[in-house]
Amino acid sequence: MNIKRPEQPETITSTSNAEVKMLRALHERKYRRQTGLFLAEGMRHCTEALSVGFSPMRLVYAAGRETDRGMSALIAACKAAGGRVLPVTPNLLSRISGKDNPQTVISAFPVRYQELSQIMPEGIWVALDRVRDPGNLGTIMRTADAVGAKGIILIDECTDAYSVEAVRASMGAVFNVDIIQTSSADFMRWAEGWKGEIVGTALPASKDYRTVAWQQPLILLMGNEQAGLSDTLSQQCTQLVRLPMLGRSDSLNLAVATGICLYEAIR
Ligand code: SAM
């Protein structure tokens, strides 16, 4: 008796395949903007994405791994969303991820931005003034998620929350926090009507971060890695705090300072 197997797509083996080229191009911001897609790697993060409502538009996996735990749900979600399921050779997985030892699955998901006007006056938000380092942004998304914060507000020219580096550093948190992009002018206008605290962090501030009442709804406003918090944004804060520097270093890493404040805020 012939047992009918579900039809398997053909394994892609060529680096010049158009889908492989498109997925590889998602390492560049320009192509993420053009396609509205970004890459996430690994079964754990792809499954996490699925569980919070993201469907893969491209699902790339090492050919032969169709029966891996979690894969059938990803394949079904990709097909249901009208996406493409692409078994590839290990060499192509490595090419798409840019790593020598890639995960066995990589997905391209649609980017998802929220608007300032959608923010409800509750919980904790982290606003970042011109954050430049994708590792910092990813770590901040991860920490924001860890304390149950609602999301991240990216002000002015920031590094891309959906870059491969930021997504990797977020360890899947990119799917769990809302992401908003705005200008400082729009943020300032919107913040006029914010019915809560806006706590800014700045080296010249005189208040110790442990002495303020961290009440919610809260926006924690963090400055740029080099230039710190801009004067205009500082003026929008209801409180400005500093973290004591007891040694010879003049400042903390942005993601570390954000983490300390976030945990103080939920203490
Ligand atoms: N040279 C920059 C400056 O003058 O602000 C240093 C920026 S620091 C690396 C990046 C951001 O982390 C700061 O803008 C601030 O939001 C926060 N930060 C780092 N160390 C801090 C501290 N000791 N007190 C308050 N904020 C701090």
py3Dmol code that shows the C-alpha trace and the ligand (Angstrom):
import py3Dmol

protein = """\
ATOM      1  CA  MET A   1       0.000   0.000   0.000  1.00  0.00           C
ATOM      2  CA  ASN A   2       1.278   3.439  -0.922  1.00  0.00           C
ATOM      3  CA  ILE A   3       1.286   5.915   1.979  1.00  0.00           C
ATOM      4  CA  LYS A   4       0.844   9.455   0.646  1.00  0.00           C
ATOM      5  CA  ARG A   5       3.297  11.828   2.312  1.00  0.00           C
ATOM      6  CA  PRO A   6       2.611  15.556   2.513  1.00  0.00           C
ATOM      7  CA  GLU A   7       4.327  17.263  -0.401  1.00  0.00           C
ATOM      8  CA  GLN A   8       7.780  18.582   0.566  1.00  0.00           C
ATOM      9  CA  PRO A   9       9.067  21.722  -1.109  1.00  0.00           C
ATOM     10  CA  GLU A  10      12.288  21.208  -3.030  1.00  0.00           C
ATOM     11  CA  THR A  11      15.502  21.930  -1.119  1.00  0.00           C
ATOM     12  CA  ILE A  12      17.159  25.164  -2.191  1.00  0.00           C
ATOM     13  CA  THR A  13      20.878  24.709  -2.821  1.00  0.00           C
ATOM     14  CA  SER A  14      21.938  27.784  -4.765  1.00  0.00           C
ATOM     15  CA  THR A  15      23.244  31.048  -3.309  1.00  0.00           C
ATOM     16  CA  SER A  16      21.783  32.841  -6.311  1.00  0.00           C
ATOM     17  CA  ASN A  17      18.218  31.779  -5.437  1.00  0.00           C
ATOM     18  CA  ALA A  18      16.096  34.960  -5.276  1.00  0.00           C
ATOM     19  CA  GLU A  19      14.591  34.094  -1.859  1.00  0.00           C
ATOM     20  CA  VAL A  20      18.027  33.451  -0.371  1.00  0.00           C
ATOM     21  CA  LYS A  21      19.251  36.792  -1.709  1.00  0.00           C
ATOM     22  CA  MET A  22      16.212  38.617  -0.324  1.00  0.00           C
ATOM     23  CA  LEU A  23      16.615  37.008   3.123  1.00  0.00           C
ATOM     24  CA  ARG A  24      20.333  37.777   3.194  1.00  0.00           C
ATOM     25  CA  ALA A  25      19.534  41.395   2.267  1.00  0.00           C
ATOM     26  CA  LEU A  26      17.393  41.693   5.435  1.00  0.00           C
ATOM     27  CA  HIS A  27      20.660  42.297   7.297  1.00  0.00           C
ATOM     28  CA  GLU A  28      20.454  45.798   5.820  1.00  0.00           C
ATOM     29  CA  ARG A  29      18.025  48.410   7.133  1.00  0.00           C
ATOM     30  CA  LYS A  30      17.243  49.597   3.608  1.00  0.00           C
ATOM     31  CA  TYR A  31      15.803  46.182   2.661  1.00  0.00           C
ATOM     32  CA  ARG A  32      13.958  45.774   5.937  1.00  0.00           C
ATOM     33  CA  ARG A  33      12.275  49.103   5.159  1.00  0.00           C
ATOM     34  CA  GLN A  34      11.522  48.034   1.594  1.00  0.00           C
ATOM     35  CA  THR A  35      10.062  44.633   2.490  1.00  0.00           C
ATOM     36  CA  GLY A  36       8.709  45.316   5.983  1.00  0.00           C
ATOM     37  CA  LEU A  37      10.341  42.052   7.107  1.00  0.00           C
ATOM     38  CA  PHE A  38      13.012  41.192   9.671  1.00  0.00           C
ATOM     39  CA  LEU A  39      14.893  38.025  10.607  1.00  0.00           C
ATOM     40  CA  ALA A  40      14.605  36.015  13.808  1.00  0.00           C
ATOM     41  CA  GLU A  41      16.671  32.895  14.411  1.00  0.00           C
ATOM     42  CA  GLY A  42      16.153  29.706  16.352  1.00  0.00           C
ATOM     43  CA  MET A  43      13.208  27.483  17.177  1.00  0.00           C
ATOM     44  CA  ARG A  44      12.680  29.059  20.589  1.00  0.00           C
ATOM     45  CA  HIS A  45      12.331  32.626  19.335  1.00  0.00           C
ATOM     46  CA  CYS A  46      10.318  31.674  16.245  1.00  0.00           C
ATOM     47  CA  THR A  47       7.896  29.674  18.407  1.00  0.00           C
ATOM     48  CA  GLU A  48       7.715  32.527  20.922  1.00  0.00           C
ATOM     49  CA  ALA A  49       6.853  34.892  18.060  1.00  0.00           C
ATOM     50  CA  LEU A  50       4.075  32.572  16.951  1.00  0.00           C
ATOM     51  CA  SER A  51       2.605  32.407  20.438  1.00  0.00           C
ATOM     52  CA  VAL A  52       2.212  36.198  20.574  1.00  0.00           C
ATOM     53  CA  GLY A  53       0.643  36.537  17.143  1.00  0.00           C
ATOM     54  CA  PHE A  54       3.531  37.007  14.699  1.00  0.00           C
ATOM     55  CA  SER A  55       3.320  34.747  11.620  1.00  0.00           C
ATOM     56  CA  PRO A  56       6.438  33.969   9.599  1.00  0.00           C
ATOM     57  CA  MET A  57       6.279  35.195   5.992  1.00  0.00           C
ATOM     58  CA  ARG A  58       9.355  33.132   5.170  1.00  0.00           C
ATOM     59  CA  LEU A  59      10.381  30.013   7.057  1.00  0.00           C
ATOM     60  CA  VAL A  60      13.865  28.736   6.283  1.00  0.00           C
ATOM     61  CA  TYR A  61      15.111  25.504   7.828  1.00  0.00           C
ATOM     62  CA  ALA A  62      17.751  22.847   7.344  1.00  0.00           C
ATOM     63  CA  ALA A  63      16.273  20.325   4.895  1.00  0.00           C
ATOM     64  CA  GLY A  64      15.362  17.108   6.678  1.00  0.00           C
ATOM     65  CA  ARG A  65      14.407  18.874   9.935  1.00  0.00           C
ATOM     66  CA  GLU A  66      10.676  19.052   9.096  1.00  0.00           C
ATOM     67  CA  THR A  67       9.830  16.774  12.001  1.00  0.00           C
ATOM     68  CA  ASP A  68      11.737  18.782  14.642  1.00  0.00           C
ATOM     69  CA  ARG A  69       9.622  19.750  17.634  1.00  0.00           C
ATOM     70  CA  GLY A  70       7.699  22.951  16.872  1.00  0.00           C
ATOM     71  CA  MET A  71       8.455  22.894  13.151  1.00  0.00           C
ATOM     72  CA  SER A  72       5.050  21.676  11.979  1.00  0.00           C
ATOM     73  CA  ALA A  73       3.311  24.567  13.812  1.00  0.00           C
ATOM     74  CA  LEU A  74       5.694  27.050  12.180  1.00  0.00           C
ATOM     75  CA  ILE A  75       5.190  25.506   8.739  1.00  0.00           C
ATOM     76  CA  ALA A  76       1.407  25.584   9.161  1.00  0.00           C
ATOM     77  CA  ALA A  77       1.444  29.230  10.361  1.00  0.00           C
ATOM     78  CA  CYS A  78       3.686  30.297   7.493  1.00  0.00           C
ATOM     79  CA  LYS A  79       1.437  28.640   4.912  1.00  0.00           C
ATOM     80  CA  ALA A  80      -1.724  30.028   6.537  1.00  0.00           C
ATOM     81  CA  ALA A  81      -0.242  33.553   6.391  1.00  0.00           C
ATOM     82  CA  GLY A  82       0.497  33.123   2.678  1.00  0.00           C
ATOM     83  CA  GLY A  83       4.238  32.894   3.345  1.00  0.00           C
ATOM     84  CA  ARG A  84       6.864  30.609   1.833  1.00  0.00           C
ATOM     85  CA  VAL A  85       8.392  27.526   3.398  1.00  0.00           C
ATOM     86  CA  LEU A  86      12.007  27.093   2.280  1.00  0.00           C
ATOM     87  CA  PRO A  87      14.109  24.030   3.141  1.00  0.00           C
ATOM     88  CA  VAL A  88      17.766  24.853   2.433  1.00  0.00           C
ATOM     89  CA  THR A  89      21.262  23.364   2.716  1.00  0.00           C
ATOM     90  CA  PRO A  90      23.296  24.078   5.900  1.00  0.00           C
ATOM     91  CA  ASN A  91      25.556  26.302   3.813  1.00  0.00           C
ATOM     92  CA  LEU A  92      22.623  28.535   2.844  1.00  0.00           C
ATOM     93  CA  LEU A  93      21.361  28.731   6.428  1.00  0.00           C
ATOM     94  CA  SER A  94      24.798  29.943   7.385  1.00  0.00           C
ATOM     95  CA  ARG A  95      24.745  32.474   4.545  1.00  0.00           C
ATOM     96  CA  ILE A  96      21.334  33.837   5.552  1.00  0.00           C
ATOM     97  CA  SER A  97      22.222  34.106   9.243  1.00  0.00           C
ATOM     98  CA  GLY A  98      25.766  35.376   8.644  1.00  0.00           C
ATOM     99  CA  LYS A  99      27.039  32.909  11.259  1.00  0.00           C
ATOM    100  CA  ASP A 100      29.260  29.835  10.898  1.00  0.00           C
ATOM    101  CA  ASN A 101      27.071  27.826  13.260  1.00  0.00           C
ATOM    102  CA  PRO A 102      23.536  28.928  12.406  1.00  0.00           C
ATOM    103  CA  GLN A 103      20.348  27.777  14.103  1.00  0.00           C
ATOM    104  CA  THR A 104      18.341  25.167  12.185  1.00  0.00           C
ATOM    105  CA  VAL A 105      15.476  27.579  11.609  1.00  0.00           C
ATOM    106  CA  ILE A 106      15.311  31.236  10.596  1.00  0.00           C
ATOM    107  CA  SER A 107      12.094  33.152   9.966  1.00  0.00           C
ATOM    108  CA  ALA A 108      11.272  36.472   8.370  1.00  0.00           C
ATOM    109  CA  PHE A 109       8.484  38.221  10.276  1.00  0.00           C
ATOM    110  CA  PRO A 110       6.639  41.458   9.461  1.00  0.00           C
ATOM    111  CA  VAL A 111       7.935  44.453  11.457  1.00  0.00           C
ATOM    112  CA  ARG A 112       5.294  45.864  13.787  1.00  0.00           C
ATOM    113  CA  TYR A 113       5.373  49.455  15.006  1.00  0.00           C
ATOM    114  CA  GLN A 114       2.798  51.038  17.304  1.00  0.00           C
ATOM    115  CA  GLU A 115       1.875  54.715  17.434  1.00  0.00           C
ATOM    116  CA  LEU A 116       2.315  57.097  20.382  1.00  0.00           C
ATOM    117  CA  SER A 117      -1.440  57.695  20.243  1.00  0.00           C
ATOM    118  CA  GLN A 118      -2.038  54.000  21.040  1.00  0.00           C
ATOM    119  CA  ILE A 119      -0.226  54.209  24.387  1.00  0.00           C
ATOM    120  CA  MET A 120      -2.513  53.839  27.379  1.00  0.00           C
ATOM    121  CA  PRO A 121      -1.592  55.761  30.556  1.00  0.00           C
ATOM    122  CA  GLU A 122      -0.464  52.674  32.506  1.00  0.00           C
ATOM    123  CA  GLY A 123       2.606  50.623  33.280  1.00  0.00           C
ATOM    124  CA  ILE A 124       6.203  51.392  32.371  1.00  0.00           C
ATOM    125  CA  TRP A 125       7.590  52.643  29.064  1.00  0.00           C
ATOM    126  CA  VAL A 126      11.248  53.139  28.227  1.00  0.00           C
ATOM    127  CA  ALA A 127      12.015  56.096  25.965  1.00  0.00           C
ATOM    128  CA  LEU A 128      15.441  56.183  24.321  1.00  0.00           C
ATOM    129  CA  ASP A 129      16.987  59.361  22.954  1.00  0.00           C
ATOM    130  CA  ARG A 130      18.989  58.477  19.781  1.00  0.00           C
ATOM    131  CA  VAL A 131      20.150  55.032  20.962  1.00  0.00           C
ATOM    132  CA  ARG A 132      22.906  53.971  18.584  1.00  0.00           C
ATOM    133  CA  ASP A 133      24.127  50.565  19.654  1.00  0.00           C
ATOM    134  CA  PRO A 134      21.957  47.568  18.568  1.00  0.00           C
ATOM    135  CA  GLY A 135      23.361  45.474  21.429  1.00  0.00           C
ATOM    136  CA  ASN A 136      22.219  48.120  23.918  1.00  0.00           C
ATOM    137  CA  LEU A 137      18.780  48.333  22.327  1.00  0.00           C
ATOM    138  CA  GLY A 138      18.355  44.542  22.295  1.00  0.00           C
ATOM    139  CA  THR A 139      19.457  44.296  25.936  1.00  0.00           C
ATOM    140  CA  ILE A 140      17.045  47.088  26.889  1.00  0.00           C
ATOM    141  CA  MET A 141      14.141  45.311  25.126  1.00  0.00           C
ATOM    142  CA  ARG A 142      15.047  42.142  27.021  1.00  0.00           C
ATOM    143  CA  THR A 143      15.214  43.952  30.367  1.00  0.00           C
ATOM    144  CA  ALA A 144      12.019  45.908  29.664  1.00  0.00           C
ATOM    145  CA  ASP A 145      10.258  42.614  28.984  1.00  0.00           C
ATOM    146  CA  ALA A 146      11.749  41.126  32.167  1.00  0.00           C
ATOM    147  CA  VAL A 147      10.169  43.834  34.348  1.00  0.00           C
ATOM    148  CA  GLY A 148       6.858  43.677  32.494  1.00  0.00           C
ATOM    149  CA  ALA A 149       7.294  47.078  30.830  1.00  0.00           C
ATOM    150  CA  LYS A 150       4.906  47.850  27.997  1.00  0.00           C
ATOM    151  CA  GLY A 151       7.356  48.949  25.376  1.00  0.00           C
ATOM    152  CA  ILE A 152      10.116  51.095  23.968  1.00  0.00           C
ATOM    153  CA  ILE A 153       9.794  54.565  22.469  1.00  0.00           C
ATOM    154  CA  LEU A 154      12.617  55.324  20.034  1.00  0.00           C
ATOM    155  CA  ILE A 155      13.180  59.055  19.739  1.00  0.00           C
ATOM    156  CA  ASP A 156      14.841  60.627  16.663  1.00  0.00           C
ATOM    157  CA  GLU A 157      17.533  58.748  14.734  1.00  0.00           C
ATOM    158  CA  CYS A 158      17.900  55.447  16.595  1.00  0.00           C
ATOM    159  CA  THR A 159      19.440  52.118  15.659  1.00  0.00           C
ATOM    160  CA  ASP A 160      16.851  49.723  14.186  1.00  0.00           C
ATOM    161  CA  ALA A 161      14.967  47.598  16.744  1.00  0.00           C
ATOM    162  CA  TYR A 162      14.553  44.974  14.000  1.00  0.00           C
ATOM    163  CA  SER A 163      18.221  44.630  12.993  1.00  0.00           C
ATOM    164  CA  VAL A 164      19.663  41.128  13.256  1.00  0.00           C
ATOM    165  CA  GLU A 165      21.961  42.306  16.089  1.00  0.00           C
ATOM    166  CA  ALA A 166      19.203  43.996  18.123  1.00  0.00           C
ATOM    167  CA  VAL A 167      16.831  41.055  17.670  1.00  0.00           C
ATOM    168  CA  ARG A 168      19.564  38.602  18.751  1.00  0.00           C
ATOM    169  CA  ALA A 169      20.429  40.682  21.823  1.00  0.00           C
ATOM    170  CA  SER A 170      16.733  40.946  22.739  1.00  0.00           C
ATOM    171  CA  MET A 171      16.549  37.140  23.053  1.00  0.00           C
ATOM    172  CA  GLY A 172      12.984  37.128  21.728  1.00  0.00           C
ATOM    173  CA  ALA A 173      11.801  40.129  23.754  1.00  0.00           C
ATOM    174  CA  VAL A 174      11.399  42.096  20.508  1.00  0.00           C
ATOM    175  CA  PHE A 175       8.128  40.167  20.118  1.00  0.00           C
ATOM    176  CA  ASN A 176       6.885  40.958  23.618  1.00  0.00           C
ATOM    177  CA  VAL A 177       7.330  44.713  23.902  1.00  0.00           C
ATOM    178  CA  ASP A 178       5.630  47.380  21.794  1.00  0.00           C
ATOM    179  CA  ILE A 179       7.974  49.460  19.676  1.00  0.00           C
ATOM    180  CA  ILE A 180       7.274  53.049  18.724  1.00  0.00           C
ATOM    181  CA  GLN A 181       9.383  55.338  16.548  1.00  0.00           C
ATOM    182  CA  THR A 182       8.949  59.076  16.858  1.00  0.00           C
ATOM    183  CA  SER A 183      10.671  62.431  16.621  1.00  0.00           C
ATOM    184  CA  SER A 184      11.601  64.483  19.679  1.00  0.00           C
ATOM    185  CA  ALA A 185       9.131  67.176  18.545  1.00  0.00           C
ATOM    186  CA  ASP A 186       6.237  64.685  18.354  1.00  0.00           C
ATOM    187  CA  PHE A 187       7.305  63.028  21.608  1.00  0.00           C
ATOM    188  CA  MET A 188       7.370  66.413  23.385  1.00  0.00           C
ATOM    189  CA  ARG A 189       3.913  67.319  22.089  1.00  0.00           C
ATOM    190  CA  TRP A 190       2.501  63.940  23.106  1.00  0.00           C
ATOM    191  CA  ALA A 191       4.239  63.966  26.502  1.00  0.00           C
ATOM    192  CA  GLU A 192       2.431  67.235  27.408  1.00  0.00           C
ATOM    193  CA  GLY A 193      -0.698  65.108  27.860  1.00  0.00           C
ATOM    194  CA  TRP A 194       0.982  62.159  29.647  1.00  0.00           C
ATOM    195  CA  LYS A 195      -0.770  61.553  32.950  1.00  0.00           C
ATOM    196  CA  GLY A 196       2.179  60.118  34.819  1.00  0.00           C
ATOM    197  CA  GLU A 197       5.836  60.481  35.679  1.00  0.00           C
ATOM    198  CA  ILE A 198       8.608  61.040  33.161  1.00  0.00           C
ATOM    199  CA  VAL A 199      11.852  60.187  34.921  1.00  0.00           C
ATOM    200  CA  GLY A 200      14.964  61.144  32.986  1.00  0.00           C
ATOM    201  CA  THR A 201      18.475  59.957  33.763  1.00  0.00           C
ATOM    202  CA  ALA A 202      21.403  62.316  33.360  1.00  0.00           C
ATOM    203  CA  LEU A 203      24.868  62.608  34.818  1.00  0.00           C
ATOM    204  CA  PRO A 204      24.428  66.209  35.964  1.00  0.00           C
ATOM    205  CA  ALA A 205      21.156  65.446  37.822  1.00  0.00           C
ATOM    206  CA  SER A 206      21.258  66.074  41.546  1.00  0.00           C
ATOM    207  CA  LYS A 207      18.669  63.514  42.731  1.00  0.00           C
ATOM    208  CA  ASP A 208      19.843  60.015  43.599  1.00  0.00           C
ATOM    209  CA  TYR A 209      17.715  57.435  41.709  1.00  0.00           C
ATOM    210  CA  ARG A 210      16.942  55.665  45.021  1.00  0.00           C
ATOM    211  CA  THR A 211      15.304  58.741  46.515  1.00  0.00           C
ATOM    212  CA  VAL A 212      12.542  59.321  43.981  1.00  0.00           C
ATOM    213  CA  ALA A 213       9.074  57.766  44.095  1.00  0.00           C
ATOM    214  CA  TRP A 214       8.913  55.518  41.054  1.00  0.00           C
ATOM    215  CA  GLN A 215       5.203  55.748  40.397  1.00  0.00           C
ATOM    216  CA  GLN A 216       3.377  54.312  37.435  1.00  0.00           C
ATOM    217  CA  PRO A 217       2.358  55.213  34.798  1.00  0.00           C
ATOM    218  CA  LEU A 218       6.009  55.889  34.137  1.00  0.00           C
ATOM    219  CA  ILE A 219       8.203  56.815  31.225  1.00  0.00           C
ATOM    220  CA  LEU A 220      11.880  56.197  31.922  1.00  0.00           C
ATOM    221  CA  LEU A 221      13.833  58.460  29.595  1.00  0.00           C
ATOM    222  CA  MET A 222      17.425  57.481  28.770  1.00  0.00           C
ATOM    223  CA  GLY A 223      20.073  59.466  26.908  1.00  0.00           C
ATOM    224  CA  ASN A 224      22.316  58.763  23.946  1.00  0.00           C
ATOM    225  CA  GLU A 225      25.486  56.725  24.523  1.00  0.00           C
ATOM    226  CA  GLN A 226      27.802  59.638  23.706  1.00  0.00           C
ATOM    227  CA  ALA A 227      25.838  62.841  24.099  1.00  0.00           C
ATOM    228  CA  GLY A 228      23.544  61.894  26.985  1.00  0.00           C
ATOM    229  CA  LEU A 229      19.965  63.177  27.229  1.00  0.00           C
ATOM    230  CA  SER A 230      19.227  66.255  25.096  1.00  0.00           C
ATOM    231  CA  ASP A 231      18.367  69.499  26.911  1.00  0.00           C
ATOM    232  CA  THR A 232      14.939  69.667  25.278  1.00  0.00           C
ATOM    233  CA  LEU A 233      14.014  66.156  26.419  1.00  0.00           C
ATOM    234  CA  SER A 234      15.436  66.802  29.898  1.00  0.00           C
ATOM    235  CA  GLN A 235      13.043  69.735  30.232  1.00  0.00           C
ATOM    236  CA  GLN A 236      10.100  67.409  29.576  1.00  0.00           C
ATOM    237  CA  CYS A 237      10.955  65.228  32.614  1.00  0.00           C
ATOM    238  CA  THR A 238       9.003  65.414  35.852  1.00  0.00           C
ATOM    239  CA  GLN A 239      12.190  64.266  37.645  1.00  0.00           C
ATOM    240  CA  LEU A 240      15.838  63.916  36.649  1.00  0.00           C
ATOM    241  CA  VAL A 241      17.930  61.333  38.461  1.00  0.00           C
ATOM    242  CA  ARG A 242      21.506  60.149  38.560  1.00  0.00           C
ATOM    243  CA  LEU A 243      23.095  56.861  39.535  1.00  0.00           C
ATOM    244  CA  PRO A 244      26.019  57.447  41.893  1.00  0.00           C
ATOM    245  CA  MET A 245      29.462  56.896  40.336  1.00  0.00           C
ATOM    246  CA  LEU A 246      31.852  55.998  43.137  1.00  0.00           C
ATOM    247  CA  GLY A 247      34.951  55.050  41.148  1.00  0.00           C
ATOM    248  CA  ARG A 248      36.807  56.796  38.340  1.00  0.00           C
ATOM    249  CA  SER A 249      34.428  55.849  35.473  1.00  0.00           C
ATOM    250  CA  ASP A 250      32.266  58.813  34.576  1.00  0.00           C
ATOM    251  CA  SER A 251      29.154  56.942  33.452  1.00  0.00           C
ATOM    252  CA  LEU A 252      27.473  53.554  33.200  1.00  0.00           C
ATOM    253  CA  ASN A 253      26.692  51.694  29.998  1.00  0.00           C
ATOM    254  CA  LEU A 254      23.241  52.748  28.747  1.00  0.00           C
ATOM    255  CA  ALA A 255      21.683  49.280  28.991  1.00  0.00           C
ATOM    256  CA  VAL A 256      23.101  48.744  32.489  1.00  0.00           C
ATOM    257  CA  ALA A 257      21.789  52.123  33.681  1.00  0.00           C
ATOM    258  CA  THR A 258      18.367  51.295  32.168  1.00  0.00           C
ATOM    259  CA  GLY A 259      18.301  47.921  33.919  1.00  0.00           C
ATOM    260  CA  ILE A 260      19.154  49.408  37.309  1.00  0.00           C
ATOM    261  CA  CYS A 261      16.408  52.034  36.991  1.00  0.00           C
ATOM    262  CA  LEU A 262      13.814  49.544  35.755  1.00  0.00           C
ATOM    263  CA  TYR A 263      14.390  47.217  38.685  1.00  0.00           C
ATOM    264  CA  GLU A 264      14.267  50.157  41.082  1.00  0.00           C
ATOM    265  CA  ALA A 265      10.986  51.170  39.449  1.00  0.00           C
ATOM    266  CA  ILE A 266       9.355  47.820  40.216  1.00  0.00           C
ATOM    267  CA  ARG A 267      10.968  47.332  43.627  1.00  0.00           C
TER     268      ARG A 267
END
"""
ligand_1 = """\
27
SAM
N 28.826 61.190 28.119
C 27.444 60.869 28.293
C 26.752 61.920 29.137
O 27.350 62.967 29.336
O 25.606 61.728 29.546
C 27.319 59.507 28.877
C 26.124 58.839 28.412
S 25.788 57.305 29.196
C 26.948 56.245 28.506
C 24.285 56.886 28.398
C 23.055 57.181 29.191
O 22.963 56.266 30.273
C 22.963 58.539 29.806
O 22.480 59.507 28.900
C 21.983 58.287 30.926
O 20.665 58.217 30.433
C 22.396 56.920 31.403
N 23.411 56.951 32.441
C 24.590 56.294 32.441
N 25.235 56.487 33.603
C 24.442 57.287 34.354
C 24.547 57.831 35.671
N 25.601 57.590 36.445
N 23.532 58.590 36.117
C 22.447 58.846 35.359
N 22.293 58.352 34.110
C 23.277 57.572 33.613
"""
view = py3Dmol.view(width=600, height=400)
view.addModel(protein, "pdb")
view.setStyle({"model": 0}, {"cartoon": {"style": "trace"}})
view.addModel(ligand_1, "xyz")
view.setStyle({"model": 1}, {"stick": {}})
view.zoomTo()
view.show()
